[in-house]
Amino acid sequence: MDKLPATLRHGTVKADNSQGESHPESQGDALSDSPGGSRGDAPGTPGTPPRTRILVVGGGYVGMYTALGLQRKLRSGEAEVTVVTPEPYMTYQPFLPEAAAGSISPRHVVVPLRRVLDRCRIVIGEARRIDHAKRTATVTTLATAEEGTGDTEIEYDELVLAPGSVSRTLPIPGLADYGIGFKTVEEAIGLRNHVIEQMDIASSTRDPAIRDAALTFVFVGGGYAGVEALGELEDMARYAARYYHNVKPEDMKWVLVEASDRILPEVGPEMGTYTIRELRRRNIDVRMETRLESCENRVAVLSDGSRFPTRTVVWTAGVKPHPVLAASDLPRNERGRLRCTAFLTVEGVEHAWAAGDAAAVPDITVAADVPAGPGRECAPNAQHAVRQARQLSDNLVAALRGEVLTEYAHKYAGSVASLGLHKGVAHIYGRKIKGYPAWFMHRAYHLSRVPTFNRKMRVLAEWTLSGLFKREIVSLGSLEHPRAEFELAAGGGPKDPTPPPAPEPPRKGQD
């Protein structure tokens, strides 16, 4: 891997380390969140170098691992790290399908940031704008509406932009009204409750049309999220059906819609074909080269003319960069991701870093004769994000100390995917694996990658107990409306959280 002197790449960072040298005390206060002593402020003691203000936007893979690396490597008083994140936890997304199926508790697929990043300042809020020329970020916090003073501006010296991605939707009629996403732990648990609730509706109704719509589940998108969510939920619903006197597995209709001619492209065409065959063996209707045209009035209309009355449309058809990237003055490529170098710095900009879904990082392990484009960039997945975050924290600390930066290089090792309990596919270092061994490798790999020893042990314990006892099939849909029962007791019925607007006063000339 090539290395670059920080003095050449990082502008104002000097080889004599004039802004980063500190005292060799313990790291207990290395990342103080006190505003005093920040760069640009008067130092607390004459002769004390000001601390560098590092702002990390995002609390996902890159944000958490970068901040974790910084708090471990920075010396006392060398810098202060602020993490702006909309949620106080990091979600380990590969475990969302198992959380939806009930194999893992929702609390164990998230990592509390305040516990892990105990020497960083955590700000729960949404970054709205980045003005890198002025070194400021505009943030909407949980207290913004209560205070009524407008958004908060956070100043920084070094910016790490890792807001991740959001679901990419299309202007499909009815999608905004009836579609269900699958990117957060709340959506995963909500979908589990929804599926079981539909089985309850089908069991209690006498209307065949309502029953048919309740037992039809349409998933749009043949990537990891769509295939794994479908596989795990179908497996869970088939198990739950044994406890319903009038719902059988064959009564349910599961449909996977994919616009391209293959699914799970990361595991290769052979394993993708096997996955289609395995899903169809389970009576799952896989529609290739087909698009969702509409889902208005709870009817999924496909481009091949098929119509499915359904109460469940799960949208997993890709992601797009976070909107804050467009609200910044940083360079982006044609797909909206930040243009980055192999050193994980933003191209042509000083004191700005990025990685993960938000960054277009060149893949220097690809042969030079491969044409420029997506194939020459690191794929936006967790495998790259975690490794990029570690390299980013190393390079940022090196830049502060006037040391050399190292290029990020990681040859893609392969992919694993679960298709339900004891079923999976994998393509690891050129080897194709399927069935139980692939499922076991999927669990072993992700168990090794989920952050913190605490979470590893909790997940392992749950897997062990689920092998000894029966599956949980309870729906806690009432959690989505926790005050409904109290409102019924206090006011005679659930109230609309948004009261209707008051009628306008009559205008002149009107009675």
C-alpha positions in Angstrom: 0.0 0.0 0.0 1.3 3.5 -0.9 1.8 6.1 1.8 1.7 9.8 1.5 3.2 12.4 3.8 0.5 14.2 5.7 2.3 17.5 5.0 1.6 17.0 1.3 -1.9 15.7 1.5 -3.4 17.5 4.4 -2.5 21.1 3.8 -2.0 22.8 7.2 -0.9 19.8 9.1 2.8 20.3 9.8 5.6 17.9 10.2 6.6 19.4 13.5 3.2 18.5 14.9 2.6 22.0 16.2 -1.1 21.5 16.7 -1.2 17.9 17.9 1.6 17.4 20.4 0.3 16.7 23.9 1.3 15.3 27.2 1.6 11.6 28.0 -1.1 11.5 30.6 -3.7 8.8 30.7 -6.4 8.9 28.0 -9.3 9.3 30.5 -9.8 13.0 29.4 -8.3 12.7 26.0 -11.6 13.4 24.3 -13.2 15.9 26.6 -16.5 17.4 25.4 -15.9 20.7 27.1 -15.9 23.6 24.7 -13.0 25.3 26.4 -9.6 24.7 24.8 -10.9 24.1 21.3 -8.9 25.3 18.4 -9.7 29.0 17.8 -10.5 29.6 21.5 -8.0 30.9 24.0 -6.2 28.0 25.7 -6.9 27.5 29.3 -3.2 27.6 30.3 -0.5 29.7 28.5 1.6 27.6 26.3 -1.0 24.8 26.1 -1.7 23.9 22.4 -5.4 24.1 21.5 -7.3 20.8 21.0 -8.5 19.9 17.5 -12.3 19.7 17.2 -13.2 16.6 15.3 -16.9 16.3 14.2 -18.2 12.9 13.1 -21.5 13.0 11.3 -23.3 9.7 11.6 -23.4 6.9 14.2 -23.4 3.9 11.9 -20.6 1.5 11.0 -18.2 4.2 9.9 -19.2 6.8 12.5 -19.0 4.5 15.5 -15.8 2.7 14.5 -14.0 5.9 13.5 -14.9 7.6 16.8 -13.9 4.4 18.7 -10.5 4.3 16.9 -10.0 8.0 17.7 -10.7 7.7 21.4 -8.3 4.8 21.6 -5.4 6.4 19.7 -5.6 10.1 20.6 -3.5 11.3 23.5 -4.8 13.3 26.4 -5.8 16.8 25.4 -4.9 16.2 21.7 -8.5 16.5 20.3 -12.1 16.5 21.2 -14.5 14.3 19.3 -18.2 15.1 18.8 -20.5 12.5 17.2 -23.8 13.7 15.7 -26.3 10.9 15.1 -30.1 10.7 14.8 -30.2 7.7 17.1 -28.3 6.9 20.3 -27.2 3.5 19.0 -25.6 1.8 16.1 -27.6 -0.8 14.3 -25.9 -4.0 13.1 -28.0 -4.3 9.9 -27.0 -7.9 8.9 -29.0 -9.1 12.0 -32.2 -7.3 11.1 -33.7 -10.3 9.2 -33.1 -12.5 12.2 -34.5 -9.9 14.5 -37.6 -9.8 12.3 -37.9 -13.6 12.5 -37.6 -13.5 16.3 -34.2 -15.3 16.5 -32.5 -12.3 18.1 -33.9 -9.7 20.5 -34.1 -6.3 19.0 -32.0 -4.8 21.8 -29.1 -7.1 20.9 -28.8 -5.9 17.2 -28.1 -2.4 18.4 -25.0 -1.0 20.2 -25.4 1.9 22.7 -23.1 4.7 21.5 -22.8 6.4 24.9 -21.5 3.3 26.5 -19.0 2.4 23.7 -17.9 6.0 23.0 -17.7 7.1 26.6 -15.0 9.7 25.9 -16.8 11.3 23.0 -19.5 13.9 23.1 -22.7 12.4 21.7 -25.3 14.8 20.1 -28.6 13.2 19.2 -29.8 15.1 16.2 -29.9 15.3 12.4 -27.2 17.1 10.4 -29.0 19.4 7.9 -26.3 21.3 6.2 -22.5 21.3 6.1 -20.6 24.5 5.3 -17.1 23.2 5.1 -15.7 26.6 3.9 -16.8 28.0 7.3 -16.2 24.7 9.2 -19.7 24.6 10.5 -22.5 22.0 10.6 -26.1 22.9 11.1 -27.8 20.3 13.3 -31.5 19.8 14.4 -31.5 18.2 17.9 -34.2 16.7 19.9 -34.5 20.0 21.9 -34.7 22.2 18.8 -38.5 22.3 18.6 -38.8 22.8 22.4 -36.4 25.6 22.6 -37.8 27.4 19.6 -34.4 29.0 18.8 -33.7 27.2 15.5 -31.1 24.8 14.5 -27.7 24.5 16.3 -24.4 25.2 14.6 -21.4 23.1 15.5 -18.0 24.3 14.6 -15.2 21.9 13.8 -11.6 21.7 12.5 -11.7 18.1 11.1 -14.9 16.7 9.5 -15.7 12.9 9.2 -18.8 12.6 7.1 -20.4 9.2 7.5 -24.2 9.7 7.5 -24.8 6.4 5.6 -27.7 6.0 3.2 -31.4 6.1 3.0 -33.9 4.0 1.2 -34.1 4.8 -2.5 -37.8 5.1 -3.5 -39.4 5.6 -6.9 -42.6 7.6 -7.7 -44.8 4.5 -7.7 -48.5 5.2 -7.0 -49.4 4.0 -3.5 -45.8 3.2 -2.4 -45.6 6.1 0.1 -49.0 5.1 1.6 -48.6 1.3 1.9 -44.9 0.5 1.5 -42.8 -0.8 4.4 -39.1 -0.3 4.5 -36.5 -2.6 6.0 -33.5 -0.6 7.0 -33.9 0.1 10.7 -34.6 -2.1 13.7 -37.9 -0.3 14.2 -39.0 -1.3 10.7 -37.8 -4.9 11.2 -39.8 -5.4 14.4 -42.7 -3.5 12.9 -42.7 -5.9 9.9 -42.6 -8.9 12.1 -45.6 -7.7 14.1 -47.4 -6.8 10.9 -46.9 -10.3 9.4 -48.3 -12.0 12.5 -51.1 -9.5 12.6 -52.1 -10.4 9.0 -52.2 -14.1 10.0 -54.5 -13.1 12.9 -56.7 -11.2 10.4 -56.8 -14.1 8.0 -57.7 -16.5 10.8 -60.6 -14.4 12.1 -62.2 -13.1 8.9 -65.0 -14.8 6.9 -64.4 -12.6 3.8 -62.2 -14.6 1.3 -61.0 -11.4 -0.4 -59.7 -10.0 2.9 -58.1 -13.3 3.9 -56.4 -13.6 0.5 -55.0 -10.0 0.7 -53.8 -10.6 4.3 -51.9 -13.7 3.4 -50.2 -12.2 0.4 -46.7 -10.7 1.0 -44.9 -8.8 -1.7 -41.1 -8.0 -1.4 -39.6 -5.7 -4.0 -35.8 -6.0 -4.4 -33.6 -9.0 -4.8 -30.6 -7.8 -2.9 -29.4 -8.9 0.5 -32.1 -7.1 2.5 -35.0 -8.3 0.3 -33.9 -12.0 0.0 -32.9 -12.4 3.6 -35.9 -10.6 5.0 -38.2 -12.7 2.8 -36.4 -16.0 3.6 -36.5 -15.4 7.4 -40.1 -14.1 7.6 -41.5 -16.9 5.4 -39.7 -19.4 7.6 -41.1 -17.8 10.7 -44.7 -17.5 9.3 -44.6 -21.2 8.1 -43.6 -22.2 11.7 -46.3 -20.0 13.2 -49.0 -21.4 11.0 -49.0 -24.7 13.0 -50.6 -22.8 15.9 -53.5 -21.5 13.7 -56.5 -23.9 13.2 -57.4 -22.4 9.8 -54.2 -21.0 8.4 -51.8 -23.4 6.6 -48.4 -22.6 5.0 -49.8 -23.3 1.5 -52.5 -20.6 2.1 -49.8 -17.9 2.2 -48.5 -16.3 -1.0 -45.0 -14.9 -0.9 -43.8 -12.9 -4.0 -40.3 -11.6 -4.7 -40.1 -8.9 -7.4 -36.7 -8.1 -9.0 -36.1 -5.7 -11.9 -32.9 -7.3 -13.1 -32.2 -10.8 -14.3 -30.4 -12.1 -11.2 -30.7 -11.9 -7.4 -27.9 -11.6 -4.8 -25.3 -10.6 -7.4 -22.6 -10.5 -4.6 -22.6 -14.3 -4.3 -22.2 -14.8 -8.0 -24.5 -16.1 -10.8 -24.3 -19.8 -9.8 -25.3 -19.2 -6.2 -28.0 -16.7 -7.3 -29.5 -19.3 -9.5 -29.4 -21.8 -6.6 -31.2 -19.2 -4.4 -34.0 -18.8 -6.9 -34.4 -22.5 -7.1 -34.4 -22.8 -3.3 -37.0 -20.1 -2.9 -39.3 -21.6 -5.5 -39.0 -25.0 -3.9 -40.6 -23.3 -0.9 -43.5 -22.1 -3.1 -42.2 -18.5 -3.2 -43.1 -16.8 -6.4 -39.9 -15.2 -7.8 -40.5 -12.7 -10.6 -37.3 -11.7 -12.5 -37.0 -8.7 -14.8 -40.3 -7.4 -13.3 -41.1 -4.1 -11.7 -43.7 -2.9 -9.3 -45.9 -0.5 -11.3 -48.4 0.4 -8.5 -49.7 -0.5 -5.1 -52.7 1.8 -4.9 -55.8 0.6 -3.1 -53.7 -2.3 -1.6 -53.3 -4.0 -5.0 -49.7 -4.7 -6.2 -49.6 -4.3 -10.0 -46.5 -5.7 -11.7 -45.0 -4.8 -15.1 -45.9 -8.3 -16.4 -49.6 -7.6 -15.8 -50.0 -9.6 -12.6 -52.1 -8.1 -9.9 -51.9 -9.1 -6.2 -54.4 -7.8 -3.6 -52.1 -7.5 -0.6 -51.8 -5.7 2.7 -48.0 -6.1 2.7 -45.5 -4.5 0.3 -41.9 -4.5 1.6 -39.6 -2.1 -0.3 -35.9 -3.1 -0.3 -35.0 -1.9 -3.9 -31.7 -0.2 -3.1 -30.4 2.8 -1.2 -29.2 6.3 -2.1 -26.8 8.7 -0.3 -28.0 10.7 2.7 -29.6 14.0 1.8 -27.0 16.0 3.9 -24.4 15.3 1.2 -26.4 17.4 -1.3 -26.7 20.1 1.4 -22.9 20.5 1.6 -20.2 22.3 -0.4 -18.2 19.1 -0.8 -17.6 17.5 -4.3 -19.9 14.6 -5.3 -20.0 12.2 -8.2 -22.8 11.5 -10.5 -24.5 9.1 -8.1 -24.4 11.6 -5.2 -21.6 10.1 -3.2 -18.6 12.1 -2.1 -15.5 12.0 -4.3 -12.8 10.5 -2.1 -9.2 9.4 -2.4 -7.7 6.1 -1.4 -6.5 7.9 1.8 -10.2 8.4 2.7 -9.9 12.2 2.3 -12.5 14.1 0.3 -10.9 14.8 -3.1 -9.6 18.3 -3.4 -10.7 19.4 0.1 -8.6 19.8 3.2 -9.6 18.6 6.6 -12.6 16.5 5.3 -12.8 12.7 5.5 -15.4 10.2 4.4 -16.1 6.5 4.2 -18.9 3.9 3.9 -22.1 4.4 1.9 -21.5 8.2 1.6 -18.1 7.9 0.0 -16.9 6.9 -3.5 -13.6 5.3 -2.4 -11.4 4.0 -5.3 -10.7 0.3 -5.0 -6.9 0.1 -5.6 -7.0 -3.8 -5.6 -8.8 -3.8 -8.9 -6.7 -4.3 -12.0 -5.7 -1.0 -13.7 -7.2 -2.1 -17.0 -10.7 -2.2 -15.6 -12.6 0.8 -16.9 -13.4 3.6 -14.5 -16.8 3.4 -12.9 -18.6 1.4 -10.1 -16.2 -1.5 -10.6 -13.3 0.7 -9.6 -14.9 1.9 -6.4 -15.4 0.0 -3.1 -18.9 -1.5 -2.8 -21.0 0.3 -0.2 -21.3 -2.6 2.3 -20.5 -3.4 5.9 -17.3 -5.3 5.0 -15.7 -2.2 3.5 -17.3 0.2 5.9 -15.8 -1.3 9.1 -12.3 -1.6 7.6 -12.4 1.9 6.1 -13.4 3.3 9.4 -10.3 1.8 11.1 -8.1 3.1 8.3 -9.7 6.5 8.5 -9.1 6.9 12.2 -5.5 5.9 11.7 -5.0 8.4 8.9 -6.7 11.2 10.8 -4.5 10.7 13.9 -1.5 10.5 11.6 -2.5 13.8 9.9 -2.8 15.5 13.2 0.7 14.4 14.2 2.3 15.2 10.8 2.8 11.5 10.0 2.3 9.7 6.7 -1.2 8.5 5.5 -1.9 5.0 4.3 -4.1 4.1 1.4 -7.1 1.9 2.0 -6.8 -1.5 0.3 -9.0 -4.5 1.0 -9.6 -7.2 -1.5 -13.3 -8.3 -1.3 -13.3 -11.6 0.6 -16.8 -12.8 -0.5 -20.4 -12.8 0.7 -22.7 -14.9 2.9 -26.5 -14.7 3.0 -29.2 -16.5 5.1 -32.3 -17.9 3.4 -34.0 -18.8 6.7 -33.3 -21.2 9.5 -30.5 -23.7 8.5 -30.5 -22.4 4.9 -28.1 -20.1 3.2 -25.6 -19.4 0.4 -22.0 -18.2 0.4 -19.2 -17.3 -2.0 -16.0 -17.1 0.1 -12.6 -16.6 -1.6 -13.9 -18.3 -4.8 -15.5 -21.2 -3.0 -19.3 -21.7 -3.4 -21.2 -23.1 -0.4 -24.9 -23.6 0.1 -27.4 -25.1 2.5 -26.6 -25.7 6.2 -22.8 -25.0 5.9 -23.4 -21.6 4.3 -26.0 -20.7 7.0 -23.6 -21.7 9.7 -20.8 -19.6 8.1 -23.3 -16.7 7.9 -23.9 -16.8 11.6 -20.3 -17.4 12.6 -19.0 -14.5 10.4 -21.6 -12.0 11.7 -21.2 -13.1 15.3 -17.5 -12.3 14.9 -18.2 -8.9 13.4 -21.0 -7.6 15.7 -19.4 -4.9 17.9 -18.6 -5.5 21.6 -18.1 -8.7 23.5 -21.3 -8.0 25.4 -23.4 -8.2 22.2 -21.6 -11.2 20.9 -22.4 -13.2 24.1 -26.0 -12.1 24.2 -26.6 -13.1 20.6 -24.8 -16.4 21.1 -26.9 -17.1 24.1 -30.1 -16.4 22.2 -29.1 -18.6 19.4 -28.4 -21.4 21.9 -31.7 -21.0 23.7 -33.6 -20.9 20.4 -32.1 -24.3 19.5 -33.4 -25.7 22.8 -36.9 -24.1 22.9 -39.7 -23.3 20.5 -39.8 -20.1 18.5 -41.6 -17.0 19.8 -44.6 -16.1 17.6 -46.1 -13.3 19.7 -47.0 -10.0 18.0 -46.4 -6.8 20.0 -48.1 -4.5 17.5 -49.6 -2.5 20.4 -46.1 -1.1 21.0 -46.6 1.1 18.0 -49.5 2.8 19.8 -48.6 2.5 23.5 -51.1 5.2 24.7 -54.2 3.7 22.9 -55.5 1.8 26.0 -54.9 4.8 28.3 -56.7 7.2 25.9 -59.6 4.7 25.7 -59.8 4.7 29.5 -59.3 8.5 30.0 -61.2 10.0 27.1 -63.6 7.4 25.8 -61.6 6.4 22.8 -58.3 6.9 21.0 -57.6 10.4 19.9 -56.2 11.7 16.7 -52.8 13.1 17.6 -53.3 15.9 15.1 -56.6 17.8 15.8 -58.5 19.1 12.8 -57.9 22.7 11.9 -60.3 25.3 13.3 -62.8 26.6 10.8 -62.0 29.9 9.2 -64.0 32.9 10.4 -66.6 34.2 7.9 -65.3 36.8 5.6 -67.1 40.1 5.0 -70.2 39.6 3.0 -70.7 36.0 4.1 -73.2 34.8 6.7 
